Structures are given as structure tokens and as C-alpha cells.
Amino acid sequence: MVAALCVLGLVAEAAAWWWVAARGASVWVSLSPVLVLLGALALATGRVRAAEGSLGAAAVLGLVVGLGLYAATRAFVAVVAPRWPGFRADALAAYGRGVRLPRWAAVALSVALVAPGEELFWRGLFLPELERALGWTAAAAVLAWAAGILANAPARNLAIWAGAVVAGGVWVWLAVRTGGVLAPVVSHVVWTGLMLLAPPLRVLQGMTR
């Protein structure tokens, strides 16, 4: 049952991204409900762990990594976007997806439900289930990271792909490092919240004038 949920979750997220890319659907209508539902189902299995050690230490690590990831994202966009028009266009499209929802609502929905839901499924359930099946943490981490990238592939957006590769890898590492999902949840919430509150849109928009 849990294995089937993992497979169906991957397919569902990929299908939601395809709907966004191919049909122009809003992420708030297509992707967000899928991630929230997957997170709820992951919790319902009773197999999600917060951390193996101190919850406080895991939360602080997640906070620090989230802040660092946000700073690195802004720096990356500032350096790469001027030199790569395709990435600049995709970044504008990705970071501008929230225009169909008031910013306060986008931030509240993302930090309270969407980002935690994604982590609960991918790093709270999918990764540990792979580890149980394989008995090899490193292999499970690599496969879980690759599966997350695969689920985001239909987005057909370089900025989304970059996030899946880099941020996804960081959150897998946090889950392995702390033995649970709390650190990746905190990191993802911090990064997502800051990206919505202060996205690198001014830099990107300035290049298009």
C-alpha cells in the first residue's frame, strides 16, 4: 500500500506539472492540492519521523540551510540570468506564477501547507521507504533525489528543474543527516516563504526593460 502511494504520488506530481506547462493551469489550482494531499496521506501512514535526535537542533539546522539556500538562489539568478536568456525567461515565468493569487494568500498557503506537504511525502515517506526496501541509505538518497527531479521534469522550466536538482538534493541530505523530515520542512518553508516575499523578480525584470 505504501509503495503504491509512493509511485502514485510521483505520477500525480508529474501530471500536475504537465497540466501547468501544457495547459497553462495555475500551480495553485493543479500542483498545490496534489502536494497537500500527498503530505496528508504520508502522515496518515504513521511512518513519518520528525528527527532521530534533538528536534530543536534539526529545526535550527533547517533554518540555517533554508536561509543559505535562499541567498544562494538569489546569487545564482543574478549571475546566470544575464548570460542565459532561456533561464531568465523561465525564471520570470516560475517566480511569477503567484500572480493569480494575492501574495499574502500565496505565502500563507505555501508555508503552512504546500511546502510541508511536499516534504512530508518526498523526504518523510518516499525516502525512508526506499531506504527500508534497499537497506542502503546512500542508494535510497540518490534514487529519492532522482525521483523528485523526474516528478518536476514535465514543468519544462529551467528554473523549476534547477530547484529540483539543487534544493531537492539539499533537502534529501537534511533528511538523511537528521533522520527525519523536520529539518527539510523548516528549510523548505523558509526558502519558499522568502522566495515569495522577496523573489529575484526585480533583477530579472530589470533585464527585460
Backbone as a ProteinNet text record, in pm:
[ID]
protein_1_A
[PRIMARY]
MVAALCVLGLVAEAAAWWWVAARGASVWVSLSPVLVLLGALALATGRVRAAEGSLGAAAVLGLVVGLGLYAATRAFVAVVAPRWPGFRADALAAYGRGVRLPRWAAVALSVALVAPGEELFWRGLFLPELERALGWTAAAAVLAWAAGILANAPARNLAIWAGAVVAGGVWVWLAVRTGGVLAPVVSHVVWTGLMLLAPPLRVLQGMTR
[TERTIARY]
82.1	0	85.9	187	273	356.4	405.6	483	397.6	272.6	182	158	145.7	126.9	247.5	366.8	487.8	489.3	455	453.5	344.5	225.8	114.5	143.2	213.5	248.4	341.8	440.8	532.6	455.6	369.4	290.9	198.3	135.3	41.2	111	228.7	300.5	346.1	396.3	437.6	319.8	203.6	83.9	40.4	52.3	14.3	106.2	236.1	329.4	303.1	268.9	235.3	114.2	16.6	-103.9	-69.6	23.1	67.7	139.3	233.2	315.7	238.8	157.9	91.3	-40.1	-108.6	-240.6	-246.4	-135	-132.9	-208.5	-228.8	-301.2	-216.9	-282.8	-213.8	-162.3	-44	9.3	-79	-149.8	-234.8	-358.6	-396	-513.5	-474.8	-359.5	-321.2	-220.2	-105.3	3	-19.6	-59.5	-70.9	-163.5	-285.2	-371.9	-310.3	-236.7	-173	-70.8	13.4	117.5	59.6	-45.1	-109.6	-170.6	-237	-297.9	-191.7	-83.1	23.5	85	101	153.5	60.6	-68.7	-167	-167.3	-158.4	-155.4	-28.2	82.4	207.9	195.3	137.9	117	25	-76.2	-173.9	-112.9	-0.7	63.6	125.4	152.1	214.6	362.3	423.1	564.6	657.8	603.7	685.6	748.7	881.3	954.1	1001.9	1000.2	1046.2	1197.5	1263.5	1410.2	1452.5	1574.8	1626	1679.9	1734.2	1790.6	1705.6	1772.3	1704.7	1620.1	1493.9	1406.5	1452.5	1499.2	1547.4	1667	1761.3	1880.4	1843.5	1749.2	1705.2	1638.1	1555.8	1487.1	1585.1	1683	1783.6	1865.9	1904.4	1979.1	1896.1	1768.5	1681.2	1670.1	1660.2	1650.9	1776.4	1891	2018	2034.6	2005	2017.7	1917.4	1796.2	1696	1740.1	1795.6	1845.2	1960.8	2051	2164.4	2121.2	2022	1971.9	1906.4	1834.3	1771.5	1877.4	1979	2086.6	2157.7	2181.2	2247.8	2160.9	2029.3	1938	1942.1	1935.7	1941	2073.1	2181.7	2313	2321.5	2270.2	2273.1	2194	2075	1991.7	2060.9	2121.4	2188.3	2305.6	2374.4	2491.1	2451.1	2358.1	2325.2	2226.2	2124.3	2018.3	2068.8	2166.6	2213.1	2281.3	2333.7	2411.7	2333.2	2212.7	2134.1	1988.6	1955	1819	1709.3	1735.2	1634.4	1605.5	1710.7	1690.8	1620.3	1655.7	1592.3	1441.8	1403	1260.7	1187.9	1250.7	1187.4	1178.2	1281.1	1278.1	1167.2	1150.4	1040.9	906	892.1	766.2	743.4	848.6	834.5	804.7	881.3	865	743.1	683.9	564.6	436.2	443.9	324.3	223.2	267.5	176	86.1	96.8	20	-130.4	-173.8	-316.6	-372.5	-286.5	-328	-266.2	-339	-279.2	-153.4	-54.1	73.9	59.6	-21.4	-37.4	-95.7	-189.2	-250.2	-150.7	-69.7	30.6	132.4	177.2	274.3	213.5	93	27.5	4.7	-46	-73.5	54.4	158.8	283.9	353.8	367.6	444.7	366.5	233.7	153.3	117.4	102.2	50.7	134.1	165.5	225.1	367.3	455.1	593.7	601.7	530.4	532.1	476.5	370.8	314.8	413.4	487	586.9	695.7	741.4	846.2	796.1	675.7	621	615	580.1	573.7	712.2	793.5	920.1	1027.3	1049.3	1155	1103.8	971.1	916.5	870.8	830.2	778.1	856	867.7	930.2	1073.9	1153.8	1293.8	1307.8	1240.8	1253.6	1204.2	1099.6	1051	1153.7	1220.3	1327.5	1441.1	1471.3	1578.3	1542.2	1416.9	1373.9	1382.2	1343.5	1341.7	1481.7	1573.2	1707.5	1806.7	1781.4	1876.6	2007.9	2006.8	2128.6	2093.2	2134.5	2092.8	2138.6	2263.5	2316.7	2239.9	2213.8	2140.3	1998.2	1935.2	1799.4	1795.6	1895.9	1901.2	1914	2001	2020.4	1893.4	1830.1	1708.3	1593	1581.8	1476	1497.9	1623.4	1657.6	1621.7	1659	1629.8	1479.7	1405.4	1260.1	1195.2	1246	1193.9	1218.5	1335.1	1366.1	1272.5	1250.7	1161.6	1020	973.7	838.3	823.8	934.4	931.8	965.4	1009.2	1051.9	943.8	817.2	714.2	689.9	746.8	730.3	790.2	888.4	955.7	1002.7	1063.5	1109.1	1246.4	1346.6	1483.1	1495.8	1421.1	1428.5	1368.9	1259	1198.1	1292	1353.1	1448.1	1567.4	1618.7	1732.1	1694.7	1573.5	1528.2	1516.9	1464.6	1450.1	1585.7	1681.7	1814.8	1889	1897.8	1978.7	1905.2	1788.3	1714.8	1670	1624.4	1584.3	1697.8	1818.2	1935	1966.8	1954.2	1980.3	1880.9	1753.5	1652.2	1664.3	1708.2	1737.4	1852.3	1956.4	2070.6	2027	1942.3	1895	1819.1	1734.6	1656.5	1747.3	1848.7	1943	2025.5	2069.3	2156.5	2086.5	1958.5	1886.9	1798.1	1781.4	1699	1551	1507.6	1365	1332.4	1207.5	1156.2	1150.9	1171.9	1158.2	1254.4	1380.8	1480	1447.6	1416.6	1378.6	1251	1155.1	1032.7	1065.4	1143.5	1179.6	1257	1353.1	1432.7	1346.4	1257.8	1170.9	1074.9	1019.8	928	999.2	1119	1195.9	1229.7	1280.3	1319.1	1198.7	1089.8	969.7	910.3	902.5	847.6	927.1	1059.6	1143.4	1136.7	1127.1	1117.4	987.1	882.6	755.1	750.4	811.6	811.1	910.1	1025	1129.1	1193.3	1117.1	1171.1	1271.2	1356.5	1455.2	1393.9	1268.4	1199.9	1253.4	1293.6	1341.6	1466.1	1555.2	1676.4	1638.2	1549.4	1510.8	1432.4	1339.4	1258.7	1341.9	1443.6	1531.6	1606.1	1628.3	1699	1611.4	1478.6	1387.9	1342.7	1385.7	1343	1430.4
-120.7	0	126.2	130.2	247.8	261.4	149.4	153	206.4	163.7	212.1	362.1	409.8	551.4	631.5	579	647.3	661.2	553.9	556.4	650.6	638.9	724.1	871.2	898.1	1035.7	1096	1019.2	1066	1097	1005.1	1023.2	1143.7	1159.8	1270.3	1405.4	1417.1	1544.4	1572.9	1471	1489.1	1532.5	1469.6	1504.9	1648.1	1691.3	1828.1	1929	1899.4	1989.2	1990.7	1876.1	1872.7	1960.9	1957.8	2037.8	2187.4	2222.6	2362	2402.6	2317.5	2352.5	2345.2	2241.8	2219	2293.9	2314.3	2375.9	2515.4	2560.4	2693.6	2704.3	2592.1	2593.5	2661.1	2716.1	2776.3	2666.7	2688.8	2591.5	2581.6	2690.8	2690.4	2603.5	2581.9	2500.1	2355.4	2334	2198.5	2135	2198.7	2136.3	2141.2	2256.2	2271.7	2170.2	2148.6	2048.2	1908.6	1876	1744.2	1729.2	1830.7	1822.5	1820.7	1897.6	1896.8	1759.6	1702.8	1570.8	1464.5	1470.1	1371.7	1381.9	1503.9	1521	1463.1	1485.4	1431.5	1278.7	1221.7	1075.8	1018.1	1089	1043.8	1039.4	1144.8	1147	1034.2	1005.7	903.4	763.8	742.3	610.3	582.7	688.2	671.9	640.5	655.4	619.8	740.1	859.3	979.3	1010.8	1032.4	1067.9	1211.4	1282.6	1421.5	1429.7	1354.5	1353.2	1240.8	1196.3	1090.8	1148.6	1268.9	1331.1	1445.5	1554.7	1672.8	1740.7	1764.4	1836.2	1980.8	2040.9	2178.7	2192.7	2098.5	2103.2	2084	1993.8	1970.6	2095	2161.1	2281.8	2394.6	2411.4	2516.9	2489.4	2364.4	2328.5	2358.9	2323.4	2352.1	2501.5	2581.2	2726.5	2783.6	2742.5	2793.1	2753.7	2629	2581.9	2651.8	2674.4	2745.1	2885.9	2957.3	3092.6	3091.4	2994.6	2983.3	2948.7	2862.3	2822.3	2940.4	3021.9	3140.5	3237.9	3262.1	3352.3	3298.4	3167.6	3106.8	3115.4	3100.2	3110.1	3248.8	3351.2	3488.5	3516.4	3467.8	3488.5	3416.9	3294.9	3217	3286.4	3333.5	3401.8	3528.3	3603.2	3727.7	3703.2	3591.6	3561	3495.7	3400.8	3320.3	3388.7	3454.8	3512	3608.5	3697	3787.9	3716.6	3597.7	3526.4	3415.7	3388.2	3276.6	3321.1	3371.7	3423.6	3320.6	3196.2	3092.5	3073.5	3073.4	3061.1	3183.7	3302.3	3425.2	3422	3379.1	3372.4	3270.8	3155.3	3052.4	3095.5	3166	3213.4	3315.6	3404.5	3501.4	3430.5	3327.5	3252.5	3178.6	3117.9	3039.5	3127.7	3235.2	3320.1	3409.9	3414.7	3495.7	3417.5	3286.9	3203.3	3243.2	3316.4	3352.3	3470.3	3528	3648.4	3622.4	3499.2	3470.9	3459.4	3475.6	3466.2	3582.9	3646.5	3754.5	3705	3792.2	3748.2	3691	3757.5	3707.3	3566.7	3540.5	3408.2	3305.5	3345.9	3254.9	3216.3	3315.5	3288.2	3197.4	3230.6	3151.9	3008.2	2991.7	2857.6	2777	2842.3	2771.3	2727	2818.6	2785.6	2697.4	2707.5	2628.8	2491.2	2478.3	2352.9	2293.3	2373.3	2316.3	2267.3	2354.3	2313.1	2198.1	2205.1	2089.7	1963.7	1977.5	1860.1	1792.5	1872.8	1815.2	1742.1	1802	1737.5	1611.9	1617.9	1500.1	1380.3	1407.2	1296.8	1252.1	1344.6	1305.8	1266.5	1349.8	1322.5	1252.3	1261.8	1194.8	1053.4	1023.8	890.5	822.8	889.3	828.2	784.5	875	843.2	729.7	735.8	624.9	491.1	494	368.5	307.2	390.4	340	282.3	350.1	302.6	167.9	152.3	23.7	-86.1	-52.8	-152.9	-193	-95.3	-121.7	-159.3	-109.2	-133.9	-61.3	44.8	117.8	265.4	341.5	481.3	564.9	549	630.7	606.7	480.7	448.3	501.8	489.4	539.6	691.3	759.6	905	948	881.6	915.5	888.9	775.6	741.4	835.3	871.8	964.5	1101.9	1145.7	1272	1267.4	1157	1142.5	1136.2	1070.3	1061.6	1198.9	1280.2	1415.4	1498.7	1482.7	1552.8	1505	1375.4	1318.7	1374.2	1388.6	1440.9	1585.2	1659.5	1800.1	1818.9	1713.1	1724.2	1778.5	1738.6	1789.2	1939.5	2006.2	2151.4	2223.8	2161.7	2219.2	2362.3	2379.3	2510.3	2495.2	2566.4	2552.5	2591.6	2693.5	2735.6	2630.3	2569.6	2462.4	2343.5	2309.8	2197.9	2224.8	2348.2	2383.1	2367.6	2411	2395.4	2249.4	2167	2024.8	1958.1	1997.6	1937.3	1983.9	2114.9	2168.8	2163.9	2229.7	2231.1	2090.7	2012.5	1874.6	1793.8	1812.9	1743.1	1785.9	1915.7	1968.2	1910.9	1903.5	1853.9	1703.8	1630.2	1488.6	1474.8	1555	1549.9	1581.5	1683	1718.2	1602.4	1536.6	1424.9	1311.2	1281.2	1174.4	1215.6	1340.9	1390.6	1388.5	1424.1	1433.7	1313.4	1226.8	1108.6	1136.9	1243.4	1275.9	1391.4	1435.2	1531.9	1674.9	1694.6	1828.2	1928.8	1893.5	1986.7	2024.1	1927.3	1966.5	2049.9	2022.2	2102.9	2247.8	2269	2405.1	2474.4	2405.1	2463.2	2500.9	2410.8	2434	2550.1	2555.7	2663	2798.6	2803.7	2928.9	2972.3	2881.1	2914.2	2959.2	2884.1	2917.7	3050.8	3071.1	3195.9	3317	3306.4	3418	3438.7	3330.1	3342.6	3409.2	3391.4	3456.2	3600.4	3624	3758.4	3850.6	3796.4	3877.8	3799.7	3771.7	3695.7	3778.9	3714.7	3789.2	3850.9	3891.3	3945	4081.5	4164	4296.9	4287.2	4196.5	4177.2	4130.8	4031.9	3974.5	4074.2	4145.7	4241.1	4356.9	4393.2	4499.6	4463.8	4334.9	4291.4	4292.1	4294.7	4287.5	4425.9	4530.8	4665.5	4720.3
0	0	0	88.5	96.7	-30.3	-81.2	-206.2	-320.6	-325.6	-429.9	-414.7	-291.8	-267.1	-316.5	-294.2	-340	-491.5	-560.4	-707.2	-757.4	-699.8	-742.1	-713.5	-604.8	-572.3	-675.1	-715.3	-819.7	-947.7	-987.5	-1110.3	-1098.7	-982.2	-962.1	-970.2	-909.2	-915.2	-1058.4	-1127	-1266.2	-1352.8	-1330.2	-1407.4	-1379.3	-1253.6	-1218.2	-1286.5	-1289.9	-1358.1	-1508.4	-1564.1	-1707	-1734.9	-1646.2	-1663.5	-1658.9	-1572.1	-1564.1	-1691.4	-1738.2	-1853.4	-1984.7	-2000.2	-2128.5	-2142	-2031.5	-2035.8	-1974.9	-1921.4	-1861.7	-1731.1	-1664.8	-1537.4	-1429.5	-1330.8	-1216.8	-1124.1	-1069.3	-974.1	-850.3	-820	-700.5	-719.7	-844.5	-874.2	-901.4	-962.6	-1004.1	-909.5	-891.6	-815.3	-664.7	-613.5	-468.1	-402	-454.5	-390.6	-390.3	-495.8	-503.5	-391.5	-372.2	-270.2	-129.4	-107.9	24.6	52.6	-46.5	-29.1	-4.9	-80.3	-62	77.2	125.8	260.7	365.2	348.5	442.9	440.6	320.9	309.2	369.8	353	413.7	565.4	622.6	767.3	812.1	731.3	767.3	774.9	707.1	713.3	850.1	926.6	1056.9	1051	934.2	918	912.2	918.2	907.5	1042.6	1041.4	1163.7	1155.1	1267.9	1269.8	1265.6	1354.4	1360.4	1453.9	1435.7	1523.9	1653.8	1648.3	1767.3	1817	1851.9	1905	1798.1	1831.9	1738.7	1722.2	1830.6	1823.7	1732.1	1744.5	1659.3	1513.4	1487.1	1349.5	1292.2	1374.2	1327.9	1299.7	1386.7	1366.6	1241.2	1221.8	1101.3	976.4	980.6	867.6	840.4	946.6	933.4	868.6	917.6	863.9	717.7	687.1	549.2	458.2	507.7	428	393.2	490.6	465.9	366.7	384.3	292.9	151.6	141.2	10	-61.3	14.2	-45	-95.8	-14	-56	-179.9	-182.2	-297.1	-422.8	-405	-519.5	-580.6	-497.4	-547.3	-618.1	-560	-621.6	-756.1	-760.3	-884.1	-994.6	-960.2	-1059.1	-1109.3	-1017.6	-1056.1	-1149.7	-1131	-1213.7	-1345.4	-1340.1	-1457.1	-1551.1	-1496.1	-1580.1	-1687.4	-1656.5	-1762	-1878.3	-1852.7	-1953.4	-2023.6	-1975.1	-2028.2	-2045.6	-2162.1	-2184.4	-2158.7	-2194.7	-2171.9	-2025.1	-1942.4	-1798.9	-1744.2	-1796	-1748.8	-1775	-1893.7	-1927.4	-1840.3	-1818.3	-1736.5	-1590.2	-1541.7	-1403.4	-1383.9	-1480.9	-1474	-1470.6	-1553.4	-1556.2	-1424.5	-1371.3	-1248.5	-1128.7	-1112.9	-995.9	-1007.9	-1125.2	-1143.3	-1138.9	-1104.2	-1105.6	-999.9	-896.6	-789.3	-819	-941.2	-969.3	-967	-982.5	-982.1	-840.1	-741.4	-601.9	-526.7	-435.7	-355.9	-285.9	-276.2	-220.6	-80.2	4.6	141.5	141.7	48.3	40.8	-11.6	-109	-163.8	-57.3	19.5	125.5	231.8	277.4	382.8	337.6	216.1	164	148.8	98	72.1	199.5	295.5	415.6	512.4	508.8	602.8	549.6	417.3	362.9	250.3	148.4	27.6	50.8	101.8	126	227.5	341.6	431.9	367.4	286.6	220.8	129.4	52.9	-37.6	39.6	149.4	228.6	299.5	352.3	420.4	326.2	201	104.9	60.2	7.3	-54.1	47.7	147.7	244	369	394.5	511.7	487	362.3	330.5	218.4	104.5	-13.3	16.6	71.5	102.5	203.8	318.8	414.2	359.3	275.9	218.9	124.6	48.4	-37.4	47.4	156.7	244.4	306.5	345.7	400.2	294.9	173.2	66.3	24.6	18.2	-33.2	76.4	198.7	306	286.5	207.7	173.9	164.6	263.6	273.9	155.1	113.9	4.3	-125.1	-156.1	-278.3	-271.1	-154.8	-138.3	-156.1	-103	-114.4	-260.4	-333.5	-474.4	-554.7	-529.5	-603	-566.8	-439.5	-398.9	-461.6	-465.4	-530.1	-679.1	-746	-888.6	-914.3	-826.5	-842.8	-829.9	-737.8	-723.4	-848.8	-907.9	-1032.9	-1143.3	-1149.7	-1251.4	-1237.7	-1114.4	-1092	-1137.1	-1135.5	-1177.4	-1325	-1391.1	-1530.7	-1624.1	-1609.6	-1701.7	-1692.1	-1592.8	-1581.3	-1701.6	-1763.6	-1880.8	-1853.2	-1737.5	-1693.5	-1628.1	-1680.4	-1630.9	-1484	-1441.9	-1302.3	-1209	-1251.4	-1171.4	-1166.2	-1278	-1281.3	-1189.8	-1194.2	-1108.8	-961.4	-926.7	-789.3	-748	-839.5	-809.5	-790	-871.7	-863.2	-738.6	-720.4	-610.6	-477.2	-470.9	-344.2	-305.8	-405.1	-376.2	-316.5	-371.3	-317	-175.7	-148.7	-14.1	85.5	46.8	140.1	163	62.8	83.9	183.5	165.6	257.8	400.8	417.9	551.7	615.3	536.2	589.7	634	553.5	589.2	709.9	709.9	817.1	952.2	955.4	1083	1111.7	1013.7	1034.6	1041	975.4	978	886.5	893	796.9	851.1	980	1037.2	974.9	965	908.3	763.9	674.8	539.2	533.7	621.7	623.5	656.7	762.9	803.4	691.7	633.1	525.4	405.8	366.8	251.4	279	399	435.4	432	488.9	490.7	349	268.2	131.5	49.3	57.4	-19.3	25.8	155.6	206.8	160.4	167	123.3	-27.7	-102.9	-247.9	-290	-210.9	-241.1	-190.8	-74.8	-18.8	-89.1	-126.3	-190.6	-304.2	-410.3	-523.3	-601.6	-680.4	-760.3	-884.8	-878	-995.3	-1037.1	-941.5	-978.2	-1065	-1028.7	-1109.1	-1248.5	-1254	-1383	-1466.6	-1404.3	-1478.5	-1530.4	-1454.3	-1498.7	-1626.2	-1648.8	-1768.6	-1890.9	-1869.4	-1982.3	-2029.6	-1958.2	-1995.7	-2108.1
[MASK]
+++++++++++++++++++++++++++++++++++++++++++++++++++++++++++++++++++++++++++++++++++++++++++++++++++++++++++++++++++++++++++++++++++++++++++++++++++++++++++++++++++++++++++++++++++++++++++++++++++++++++++++++++

